[in-house]
């Protein structure tokens, strides 16, 4: 664990394969360092810095005399595999359908509660690392205190001085080595002394192994209601182990073991803490009591596997892994041309601080905390803060969703509570889907893999739910799920619980993945069977309605009520606009997929082709907005947070500015009617919707609307907004808007179909007059790079490794056909004329 100076040489990534000819001074990189900065230690959990490797997460508080690293592991949940069927549901379904047919919507809403199931299980936490320093640290020089998260290196750093000694703490979560790493050092030899402990709110016991390891072994409740049950009444839950390994400098430094399972470091030059953790979770269909996994043995093996690696080695592995994802993309935005170069530019050394000592020294801007920048945004509208929040969303997705991990939940992987808001569960009526919106367009397709594994698990549970509850083939999932792939309706009112379209919406992500990646193996081996099962359910769920149409009955528009013709409030009717929109997307996807795979003549596909023209069309209400339900019911809450009836516009494709101008106008009226207020995820959905309408003014208004600093002590007074660590607020914290933000910005800059590419369709030219985006992805396995100046397109760089493809480039009324050959970089000017064509680098792989 020797401490030495070192430098890493960065490898080339996609965004480096094309450079605009007129911005070579900074290659379109961010105009300011991508750092989230703080002026002091965290006072609230939403002031802490999140780090993660996809599976393990930590929140770094940055306390001086007392530091806390709050820990999470993504498989720690209450419960065991469940039975997600209800044999009484078919009779209840028949009753509800009759009431709906009779126009008794309020009565149907009440009766539909008989279709409800049980609550989801609950995301838990792992524990806390506590670092206690001596009393001299209480007298640190506050002017020297700096805490930051560097998005470029995925490293959290804390610095402060006590007398003439500068202390530095560095934290990162390594995916390749599956460990959370902390290094503590002082500027003078022998200056590092502290006590470290590992604890948990979970049921556990702890002990010290040898002279440098603390081990906790614990268990999750086997039932979400375990606190109210006798221990004997609750089944065995998931078991877990965490091991904290402590290393100190060889030249000097002692480690002592105290009786209370703490370790004391005295007089060291530096100390390195390694945190590994494992659980007994062995998939959503294996009971914890039947699991063959041994968390303690697995954790010790994980620690042994990195035993010969120095801190420098661990950090190098971490950087190589993380930056191979993060560095695929860059974004620069500025108000005027004078800010594109000059003082805003960064040298390569400054922009990529790979030196072992991650210096916090920089420009005067470093003294302004990110929270202060958020406060000022409503006045200064700093474009570099937009860049930061965009890249922060990408950072968080890399940090909480990797191949082999669990799907990102309502809080990603970060959670401080035994009973988190909304159970921290996966919500399938917008939130889980929004978590993965940026994965394709923002060049992080690998981060989507946990979602596909999760859909596979849902299809297994959901086939039982479909068969028993609805006497239907295929598979179904409802509004809320959990680690155990729950597919039955949630407990409670039909308003939220009765919504069997969650699985269908998720299936649209399978087709989108193909349209972006053109991965035919994925389509054939993974996606198609899931689409088949989903389609089978939807065909059985649709029933004959008046006028020869196929309808969904019962049907809700997620979490929204209406006033029935008899004046009674209700939520259950038939054929809500969202139901129809999702079904059209799934049906369109399987027809297209079947054509690609040579399965056009399959019976299922033929049934879909017969059903498609019999689905209700999206209709326009009396006030000129999109109808949310099949009838033009009175809306008692016109400013409702959900905009479900606009699914066909975004993320769907049945409403487009080219082909459905009347519906686009109605969609705009709907957004005006809904208003701008709402939770963070609602704000970002509206931004993406306005972008799809090519309305830059209102898309930007929604972007700006998110930049409000939320006071965690009075968060109930806010709708949406940002906490000081840039977590997005419902409130409370929900991570979905952190992902919705980059997805919405990407839609403002580039939109695509299989044939068309739309350049800067919703660019707010007066706000981001100059800019450059590199590494965006478009449908057709296309990489898109765009630079603009004074609001006008300057250059576009395109490439793909697919076979020859024909794209129509669209910009401000101009349309040009471009024939793109594989393996070549094409550069187009402001008139969309190709001005340069060159081969991709030999090592390039899209």
Secondary structure, 3 states (H helix, E strand, C coil): CCCCCCCCCCCCCHHHHCCCCCCCCCCCCCCCCCEEEECCCCCCHHHCEEEECCCEEEEECCCCCEEEEEEEECCCECCCCCCCCCCCHHHHHHHHHHHHHCCCHHHHHHHHHHHCCCCCCCECCCEEEEEECCHHHHHCEEEEEEEEEECCCCEEEEEEEECCEEEEEEEEEECCCCEEEEEEEECCCCCEEEEEEEECCCEEEEEEECCCEEEEEEEEECCCCHHHCCHHHCCEEEEEEEEEEEEECCCCCEEEECCCCCEEEEEECEEEEEEEEEECCCCCCCCHHHCCCCHHHHHHHHHHHCCCCCHHHHHHHHHHHHHHHHCCCEEEEECCHHHCCHHHCCCHHHHCCCCCCCCCCCCHHHHCCHHHHHHHHHHHCCHHHHHHHHHHHHHHHHHHCCCCCCCCECCECCCCCCCCHHHHCCECCCHHHHHCCHHHHCCCHHHHHHHHHHHHHHHHHHHHHHHHHHCCCCCCCCCECCCCCCCCCCCCCHHHHCCCCHHHHHHHHHHHHHHHHCCHHHHHHHHHHHHHHHHHHHHHHCEECHHHCEECEEECCCCCCEECCCCCEECCEECCHHHHHHHHHHHHHHHHHHHHHCCCCCHHHHHHHHHHCCECCCCECCCCCECCCCCCCECCCCCCCCCHHHCCCCCCCCCCCCCCHHHHHHHHHHHHHHCCCCCHHHHHHHHHHHHHCCCHHHHHHHHHHHCCECCHHHHHHCCCCECCCCCEECCCECCHHHHHHHHHHHHHHEEECCCEEEECCCCCCCCCCEEEEEEEEECCCEEEEEEEECCEEEEEEEECCCCCEEEEEEECCEEEEEEECCCEEEEEECCCCEEEEEECCCCCCC
